[in-house]
Amino acid sequence: MGGMQNVPSAAAQVIVTIVPIVGIVMGSVVIFFYLLYAHREKMLMIRERMYTPKKFDLPVFSLFAGLLLTAIGACLIAFFLIKEGFAYSVLSGMIPFAVGASLLIFFKLYTSMRGGPSNDAR
C-alpha cells in the first residue's frame, strides 16, 4: 500500500499536459494577429504615401544581443560547473557565450571599420 501514494490523479496529469499546449496555441494566435495587424497597417501607410521605412541599426543590435548572450552564457556555465562539474551540460552555457562573444567581436570590428558605432543608421 505504500507504493501508490505519490502518483497524481488522472485529472491532474491531463491538466498538466493541456495547460502548456493551450498556452502555446494562445501565444501563437496573439503573435499571428499582431503580425497581421502590423502588415495591414504598413500596407495602408504605403497606400496613403505616409510610410517611411525604418533603418535597422546593426551595430547597436549586435552590441545588445552580444552582451545579453554573453551574460546568459556565463551564468549558465557557472551554474552547471557548480552543480555538476565539467560535464556535457556546460555546453548549454558555452553555446550562447560563444555566440555572444562573436557578436561583440563583430561589433568591435564593424565600428572600427566604419569609424563610429552607428553612422549608417542615421
N, C-alpha and C positions, 0 to 999 in steps of 0.2 A: 504494500500500500504506500510505501514511501517514494516510489519512483515516478508517479503520475502527478505529483503536487505542483510542479513547476511548469507544466505545459499550459500555454494560454488557450483560451477557448477558440472555437472556430470563428465566432463573430469577430473577435479581436484580431485574428490573423487576416480575415477579409478586409477589415478596416485599415490595418497597417499596410496591406497590399494596394488598396484602392486609393488612398489619400495621395501618394506621390504621383500616381497616374493622372488623377484629376487635376492636381497642381500643375503638372507639365502641360496637359491639354489646355487648361485655362490660361496659362502663361503664353502658350503658342497662339491662342486666339487673340489675346491682347496685343502681342507683337505684330500679328498679321494685320489687325485693324489699324494699328499705329502706322505701319508701313503703307497701307492702302491710303490712309488719310494724308500722309506726307506726300505720296506720289500725286494724288489728286490736287493737293494744294500747289505743288510745283507746276503741274500742267496748267492749272488755272492762271498762275502768275506768269507763265510763259505766254499763254494766250493773250493776256492783258498787257504784255510787254513790261512787266514790273519785276521780272526775275533777274537777279544778279548772282551768278554762281559764286559760291564761297571757295576761297583758296584753302587747300589743305596745308597746314604748317608741319611739314615732315620733321624738321629738327626738334620742335617742341614735343611732338608726339613721340619721337624716338627717345628723347630725354625722359619724359614722363613714364613711358612703358618700360624703359630700361631700369630706371630707379625702382619702380614698382616690382618688376620681376626679379631684380637682383635681391631686393629686401625679402620678398617672399621665399625665394630660393635659399637664401642664407638662413632664414628662420626654420625652414623645413630641414635643411641639412643639420643644423644644431639640434633640433628636436629629435630627429632619428638617430643621430650619433649618441645623444644622451640616453635615449630609450633603448636602442637595440645594438649600439656599437656600429662598427663598419660592416654594413650588410647591404643587400640589394635595395632595401627601402631608402637608402641615402640617395639613390638615383632620382627619386621623386623630388628631391630638392636641387640636385645638380642640373637637371634639365632647365627649369626656369632660371636658375642662377646663370647658366651659360648663355641662354637667350638674352637675358637682361644685360649681362656684361657685353655681349655682342652689339646690342643696341646702343649702349653707352660708348663703345668704341666707334660705332658708326656716327654717333652724334659728334664726337670729338673730331673725327676725320672730316666729316661734312662741313662743320663750322670752320675748321681751319682752312679748308679749300675755298670756301665761299667768303670768308673774311668776317663773318658775324653769325649770330645764332639764327636769325630769321629774316634775312634780307629779301628772299624771294617771295615771302607770303604777304608782303605789304604792297 
